[in-house]
Amino acid sequence: MTLLIAMSLLLSVTIVAAAILATRSSQSLAVSILSAGLVSLLASVQFLLLAAPDVAMTEAAIGSGLTTFLFFFVLGRVRGGEHD
């Protein structure tokens, strides 16, 4: 029981640190995108620890995977100057 609480506390602190990094890293958009993806991935681990595997899988697939990919795709198109 105490191991679960310790892991949950460690994950919560890491999520807050990654969220601060995502909002404060003004030098690189790639670092911000990766930090936001890390927040989502750690949140999915937290959901798994809280015995919600369906929510954890959805958060990992959509929040961490798809959203991070979409942000990098849009960033590449904006930096490349491509037009439709």
C-alpha atoms as an extended CHARMM CRD file, in Angstrom:
* protein
*
        84  EXT
         1         1  MET       CA              0.0000000000        0.0000000000        0.0000000000  PROA      1               0.0000000000
         2         2  THR       CA              2.7420000000        2.4530000000        0.8610000000  PROA      2               0.0000000000
         3         3  LEU       CA              4.6080000000        1.5330000000       -2.3400000000  PROA      3               0.0000000000
         4         4  LEU       CA              1.5290000000        2.4880000000       -4.3630000000  PROA      4               0.0000000000
         5         5  ILE       CA              1.3160000000        5.8350000000       -2.5660000000  PROA      5               0.0000000000
         6         6  ALA       CA              5.0310000000        6.4870000000       -3.0790000000  PROA      6               0.0000000000
         7         7  MET       CA              4.8180000000        5.6700000000       -6.7900000000  PROA      7               0.0000000000
         8         8  SER       CA              1.7370000000        7.8350000000       -7.1780000000  PROA      8               0.0000000000
         9         9  LEU       CA              3.4470000000       10.7460000000       -5.4420000000  PROA      9               0.0000000000
        10        10  LEU       CA              6.5730000000       10.3580000000       -7.5730000000  PROA      10              0.0000000000
        11        11  LEU       CA              4.4800000000       10.2670000000      -10.7450000000  PROA      11              0.0000000000
        12        12  SER       CA              2.5320000000       13.3390000000       -9.6710000000  PROA      12              0.0000000000
        13        13  VAL       CA              5.6990000000       15.3340000000       -9.0240000000  PROA      13              0.0000000000
        14        14  THR       CA              7.1440000000       14.2290000000      -12.3630000000  PROA      14              0.0000000000
        15        15  ILE       CA              3.9320000000       15.1880000000      -14.1690000000  PROA      15              0.0000000000
        16        16  VAL       CA              4.0170000000       18.6660000000      -12.6310000000  PROA      16              0.0000000000
        17        17  ALA       CA              7.7090000000       19.0820000000      -13.5340000000  PROA      17              0.0000000000
        18        18  ALA       CA              7.0870000000       18.0140000000      -17.1390000000  PROA      18              0.0000000000
        19        19  ALA       CA              4.0860000000       20.3470000000      -17.3690000000  PROA      19              0.0000000000
        20        20  ILE       CA              6.1890000000       23.2590000000      -16.1380000000  PROA      20              0.0000000000
        21        21  LEU       CA              8.8720000000       22.3670000000      -18.6840000000  PROA      21              0.0000000000
        22        22  ALA       CA              6.2530000000       22.2260000000      -21.4390000000  PROA      22              0.0000000000
        23        23  THR       CA              4.9480000000       25.6910000000      -20.6380000000  PROA      23              0.0000000000
        24        24  ARG       CA              8.2660000000       27.3660000000      -19.8530000000  PROA      24              0.0000000000
        25        25  SER       CA             10.5420000000       26.0910000000      -22.6290000000  PROA      25              0.0000000000
        26        26  SER       CA             10.2860000000       28.9990000000      -25.0210000000  PROA      26              0.0000000000
        27        27  GLN       CA             13.5420000000       28.1700000000      -26.8200000000  PROA      27              0.0000000000
        28        28  SER       CA             12.3820000000       25.0040000000      -28.5470000000  PROA      28              0.0000000000
        29        29  LEU       CA              8.9130000000       23.9910000000      -29.6340000000  PROA      29              0.0000000000
        30        30  ALA       CA             10.0670000000       20.3800000000      -29.9780000000  PROA      30              0.0000000000
        31        31  VAL       CA             10.9440000000       20.2680000000      -26.2710000000  PROA      31              0.0000000000
        32        32  SER       CA              7.5230000000       21.6790000000      -25.4210000000  PROA      32              0.0000000000
        33        33  ILE       CA              5.7730000000       19.0900000000      -27.5790000000  PROA      33              0.0000000000
        34        34  LEU       CA              7.7780000000       16.2120000000      -26.1220000000  PROA      34              0.0000000000
        35        35  SER       CA              7.1560000000       17.4620000000      -22.5790000000  PROA      35              0.0000000000
        36        36  ALA       CA              3.4210000000       17.6400000000      -23.2140000000  PROA      36              0.0000000000
        37        37  GLY       CA              3.5390000000       14.0980000000      -24.5790000000  PROA      37              0.0000000000
        38        38  LEU       CA              5.4430000000       13.0050000000      -21.4730000000  PROA      38              0.0000000000
        39        39  VAL       CA              2.7520000000       14.5200000000      -19.2560000000  PROA      39              0.0000000000
        40        40  SER       CA              0.1350000000       12.4930000000      -21.0770000000  PROA      40              0.0000000000
        41        41  LEU       CA              2.1910000000        9.3050000000      -20.9620000000  PROA      41              0.0000000000
        42        42  LEU       CA              2.8170000000        9.6670000000      -17.2240000000  PROA      42              0.0000000000
        43        43  ALA       CA             -0.8650000000       10.3800000000      -16.6790000000  PROA      43              0.0000000000
        44        44  SER       CA             -1.6730000000        7.0960000000      -18.4000000000  PROA      44              0.0000000000
        45        45  VAL       CA              0.6770000000        5.2870000000      -16.0010000000  PROA      45              0.0000000000
        46        46  GLN       CA             -1.0660000000        7.0470000000      -13.1250000000  PROA      46              0.0000000000
        47        47  PHE       CA             -4.4390000000        5.8460000000      -14.4150000000  PROA      47              0.0000000000
        48        48  LEU       CA             -3.0520000000        2.3310000000      -14.5960000000  PROA      48              0.0000000000
        49        49  LEU       CA             -1.9630000000        2.5340000000      -10.9600000000  PROA      49              0.0000000000
        50        50  LEU       CA             -5.4500000000        3.7280000000      -10.0500000000  PROA      50              0.0000000000
        51        51  ALA       CA             -6.9070000000        0.5420000000      -11.6120000000  PROA      51              0.0000000000
        52        52  ALA       CA             -8.4090000000        2.1920000000      -14.6890000000  PROA      52              0.0000000000
        53        53  PRO       CA             -6.7540000000        0.3270000000      -17.5760000000  PROA      53              0.0000000000
        54        54  ASP       CA             -9.2870000000        1.4280000000      -20.1950000000  PROA      54              0.0000000000
        55        55  VAL       CA             -8.6840000000        5.0970000000      -19.4280000000  PROA      55              0.0000000000
        56        56  ALA       CA             -4.9260000000        4.4720000000      -19.3480000000  PROA      56              0.0000000000
        57        57  MET       CA             -4.9470000000        2.8690000000      -22.7930000000  PROA      57              0.0000000000
        58        58  THR       CA             -7.0350000000        5.6760000000      -24.2560000000  PROA      58              0.0000000000
        59        59  GLU       CA             -4.7880000000        8.3410000000      -22.7250000000  PROA      59              0.0000000000
        60        60  ALA       CA             -1.6480000000        6.6100000000      -23.9990000000  PROA      60              0.0000000000
        61        61  ALA       CA             -2.9940000000        6.1540000000      -27.5250000000  PROA      61              0.0000000000
        62        62  ILE       CA             -4.7520000000        9.4670000000      -28.0560000000  PROA      62              0.0000000000
        63        63  GLY       CA             -3.1720000000       11.8470000000      -25.5640000000  PROA      63              0.0000000000
        64        64  SER       CA              0.4070000000       10.7460000000      -25.8580000000  PROA      64              0.0000000000
        65        65  GLY       CA              0.6860000000        9.1100000000      -29.2570000000  PROA      65              0.0000000000
        66        66  LEU       CA             -1.7030000000       10.7860000000      -31.6520000000  PROA      66              0.0000000000
        67        67  THR       CA             -1.5400000000       14.2960000000      -30.2220000000  PROA      67              0.0000000000
        68        68  THR       CA              2.2570000000       14.3530000000      -30.1380000000  PROA      68              0.0000000000
        69        69  PHE       CA              2.4110000000       13.0820000000      -33.7130000000  PROA      69              0.0000000000
        70        70  LEU       CA             -0.1360000000       15.6830000000      -34.8220000000  PROA      70              0.0000000000
        71        71  PHE       CA              1.7910000000       18.5220000000      -33.1630000000  PROA      71              0.0000000000
        72        72  PHE       CA              5.0430000000       17.4610000000      -34.8500000000  PROA      72              0.0000000000
        73        73  PHE       CA              3.2620000000       17.0860000000      -38.1920000000  PROA      73              0.0000000000
        74        74  VAL       CA              1.8240000000       20.5980000000      -37.9730000000  PROA      74              0.0000000000
        75        75  LEU       CA              5.1480000000       22.0050000000      -36.7720000000  PROA      75              0.0000000000
        76        76  GLY       CA              6.8730000000       20.4730000000      -39.7900000000  PROA      76              0.0000000000
        77        77  ARG       CA              4.3220000000       21.9510000000      -42.1760000000  PROA      77              0.0000000000
        78        78  VAL       CA              4.5290000000       25.3930000000      -40.5750000000  PROA      78              0.0000000000
        79        79  ARG       CA              8.3330000000       25.4200000000      -40.6150000000  PROA      79              0.0000000000
        80        80  GLY       CA              8.4530000000       24.0410000000      -44.1540000000  PROA      80              0.0000000000
        81        81  GLY       CA              6.1490000000       26.7310000000      -45.4690000000  PROA      81              0.0000000000
        82        82  GLU       CA              4.0140000000       24.2200000000      -47.4000000000  PROA      82              0.0000000000
        83        83  HSD       CA              0.6630000000       25.3490000000      -48.7500000000  PROA      83              0.0000000000
        84        84  ASP       CA             -2.2620000000       23.2660000000      -49.9790000000  PROA      84              0.0000000000
